[in-house]
Structures are given as C-alpha cells and as structure tokens.
Amino acid sequence: MKTIQTVLLCAPFFGLVAMALPGCWDESAPDSESEEILCGKLAECGKLSAGVTAERCADNMGVLHLQAINELKACTPVFEQLKSLMACAAQQQGCESPVGREAAELPADHPCFEENERYKEALQEVGAQSKEPDAGALCAFFYERAVDRATTPATGKTCSTNADCPDVECPDPALGSDGYCQNGKCKTAIDICR
C-alpha cells in the first residue's frame, strides 16, 4: 500500500480530524479517493473554511500532495503513509479522534493499526536516512501545512503561478510561506497564518 495514502486514510490530518466510516482504505482505489474521503469527513466535521467545498478541498489536496512530494522527495514515505492513515481515520473515527495527528499506540484490533504502524516506520525511515531523528516529524509538519492550505480558500489577487503571489509573513515564522497561487487566487496572511 502506498505510504502516504495509507496514513491519510486512517487518521485525521494535523488538527483536522477524520471520522467514522465502515472499512479502511482499499489499496486498489485511485489516488484521489483518499482526498475525497478525508475532505468529505472534514466537511462533515465542520473543519473546512467557509467557501471551501469538499470537492474543492479534495482537488486542492491532490495538487498540494504532488507539490509536497516534488519539493521534498526525501519526505515521500512520510507523506504517503500520513495520507493513507488520515484516510483510514476518516473512515473509522469520530470528529474528535486524535488518531493520525501523530504516530499513536493503537491496539492490534484497531481498524487503522496497520496504517499507523506503517506511518511510524516511515517516520523512522526518513529519520535514519537523513541521520536526523526528527526529520520525519518535520516532514509531517510540512504536510500538515499543505493540508491547511487545502482546507482554506485563497482570498488574494488573481494569479496564474506562485510567482505572481507575494510571500506571506506570519507572527509565527513557521507558518509563513512563499507566494502561493491556489485556483487562480493568491493565498494571503488571513488564509495561511491561522
């Protein structure tokens, strides 16, 4: 099973919680299905910003997932497993479930146990490859920020590429961003610094 797809399907995405649906991620399902499952649950739980539909969230998340992989190839195992775990959690858990926010200790009979274990392995793998124990957690943080972008609308000026948008500075420097164009609109500080 793909690493990120496994993680997102079985857990809520950093601060966004996935909910209960029967069964977990089907490995034969297309890549976009995990985004649809997760965004559908986020919409159900009221975790999408006003003006962002589940469909728009899923489209945004698919694009941002590919951008994240292209920008940080070393993080691909974490991204893949996180995506899969979150999708599983979206199918299995309630809106307030902590599963998927970080590697958890789940009982072997938990529906997302395998996805959670693969996610923990991916975190360790990235840390071992980079020789930095916290590298996997940094990858997860980067992916969390990408999901935040997918669940909020872009409210800035019209754009066609990221270069058309100004950089965003937030009070918390970790939340700042290079200019980002989403669906023809620039992300602003209001969109990113929440």
C-alpha positions in Angstrom: 0.0 0.0 0.0 1.3 3.5 -0.8 2.7 5.1 2.3 1.0 8.5 2.4 -2.3 7.1 1.1 -2.3 4.6 4.0 -1.7 7.3 6.6 -4.2 9.8 5.5 -6.9 7.3 5.1 -6.7 6.2 8.6 -6.2 9.3 10.6 -7.2 12.9 11.0 -4.9 15.3 9.4 -2.9 17.5 11.8 -5.5 19.4 13.7 -8.2 18.2 11.3 -10.0 15.1 12.5 -11.3 12.3 10.3 -14.5 10.5 11.1 -16.1 7.0 11.2 -16.9 5.2 8.1 -17.0 1.4 7.7 -13.8 -0.2 6.4 -10.4 1.3 5.7 -8.5 2.3 2.6 -8.7 0.0 -0.3 -5.3 -0.4 -2.0 -6.9 -0.7 -5.4 -8.7 2.6 -5.1 -7.5 5.5 -7.2 -5.2 8.1 -5.5 -7.9 10.8 -5.5 -10.2 8.6 -3.4 -8.2 9.3 -0.2 -8.5 13.0 -0.7 -12.3 12.7 -1.3 -12.7 10.5 1.8 -10.7 12.9 4.0 -12.3 16.1 2.7 -15.8 14.6 3.0 -15.1 13.9 6.6 -13.6 17.3 7.2 -16.7 18.9 5.7 -18.9 16.7 7.9 -17.0 17.7 11.0 -17.1 21.4 10.1 -13.3 21.6 9.6 -13.4 23.3 6.2 -13.2 27.1 6.0 -16.2 29.0 4.6 -16.1 28.9 0.8 -14.3 25.6 0.6 -16.4 22.6 -0.5 -15.3 19.0 0.0 -14.8 18.8 -3.8 -12.5 21.9 -3.8 -10.7 20.6 -0.8 -10.0 17.2 -2.5 -8.8 18.9 -5.7 -6.5 21.2 -3.7 -5.2 18.4 -1.6 -4.3 16.3 -4.6 -2.3 19.2 -6.1 -0.7 20.0 -2.8 0.2 16.4 -2.2 2.1 16.2 -5.6 3.8 19.6 -4.9 4.9 18.4 -1.4 6.4 15.2 -2.9 8.2 17.2 -5.7 9.5 19.8 -3.2 10.7 17.3 -0.5 11.4 14.0 -2.2 13.1 12.7 1.0 9.8 13.0 2.8 7.8 10.9 0.3 7.5 7.9 2.6 6.0 10.0 5.4 3.7 11.9 3.1 2.4 8.7 1.6 1.8 7.0 4.9 0.3 10.0 6.5 -2.2 10.4 3.7 -3.2 6.8 4.0 -3.5 6.9 7.8 -5.7 10.0 7.7 -8.0 8.5 5.1 -8.4 5.4 7.2 -9.2 7.5 10.3 -11.6 9.5 8.2 -13.5 6.2 7.6 -13.1 4.9 11.1 -13.0 7.6 13.7 -15.1 10.4 15.1 -14.5 14.1 14.6 -12.5 14.4 17.9 -10.3 11.4 17.4 -6.6 12.0 17.8 -5.6 9.2 15.5 -3.3 10.4 12.7 -2.2 13.6 14.3 0.9 11.8 15.3 2.0 8.2 15.5 -0.2 6.6 18.2 -0.1 3.4 20.1 -3.1 1.6 18.8 -4.4 -1.8 19.8 -3.8 -4.6 17.2 -7.6 -4.8 16.5 -7.9 -1.1 15.7 -9.1 -0.7 12.1 -6.1 1.7 11.4 -3.5 -0.3 13.2 -1.5 -1.3 10.1 -1.6 2.2 8.6 -0.4 3.6 11.9 2.4 1.1 12.1 3.5 1.9 8.5 3.4 5.6 9.4 5.7 5.1 12.4 8.0 3.0 10.2 8.1 5.8 7.6 8.9 8.4 10.3 11.8 6.2 11.5 13.0 5.5 7.9 13.2 9.2 7.0 15.0 9.9 10.2 17.5 7.1 9.6 18.1 8.1 6.0 18.7 11.8 6.9 20.6 10.9 10.1 18.3 13.4 11.9 15.9 11.7 14.3 13.3 14.5 14.0 13.4 14.6 10.2 10.2 12.5 9.9 8.3 14.9 12.3 9.4 17.9 10.1 8.1 16.1 7.1 4.8 15.6 8.9 4.7 19.3 9.9 5.3 20.3 6.3 2.4 18.1 5.1 0.1 19.5 7.9 0.7 23.0 6.5 -0.2 21.7 3.0 -3.4 20.3 4.3 -4.2 23.6 6.0 -3.8 25.3 2.6 -6.2 22.8 1.0 -8.9 23.5 3.6 -8.9 27.3 3.4 -9.8 29.5 0.5 -7.4 31.8 -1.3 -8.6 35.3 -0.9 -5.9 37.4 -2.6 -5.3 38.8 -6.0 -5.8 36.9 -9.2 -2.8 34.8 -10.2 -1.7 32.0 -12.6 1.5 30.9 -10.9 3.1 31.0 -7.5 5.5 33.7 -8.7 2.5 36.0 -9.2 1.9 36.0 -5.4 3.7 37.9 -2.7 5.4 36.0 0.2 3.3 35.7 3.3 4.8 36.6 6.7 3.1 35.4 9.8 3.7 36.2 13.5 4.8 32.6 13.8 7.6 32.3 11.2 6.9 28.5 10.9 3.5 29.4 9.3 4.9 31.9 6.8 5.0 30.9 3.1 6.4 31.7 -0.2 3.8 33.1 -2.6 1.2 30.5 -3.3 -1.4 30.6 -6.1 -4.4 28.3 -5.5 -7.1 28.0 -8.1 -6.3 31.4 -9.6 -6.1 33.4 -6.3 -3.2 34.1 -4.1 -3.1 32.9 -0.5 -2.9 35.8 1.9 -1.9 36.0 5.6 -5.5 35.6 6.6 -5.6 32.3 4.7 -2.2 31.0 5.9 -1.5 32.5 9.4 -4.4 31.0 11.3 
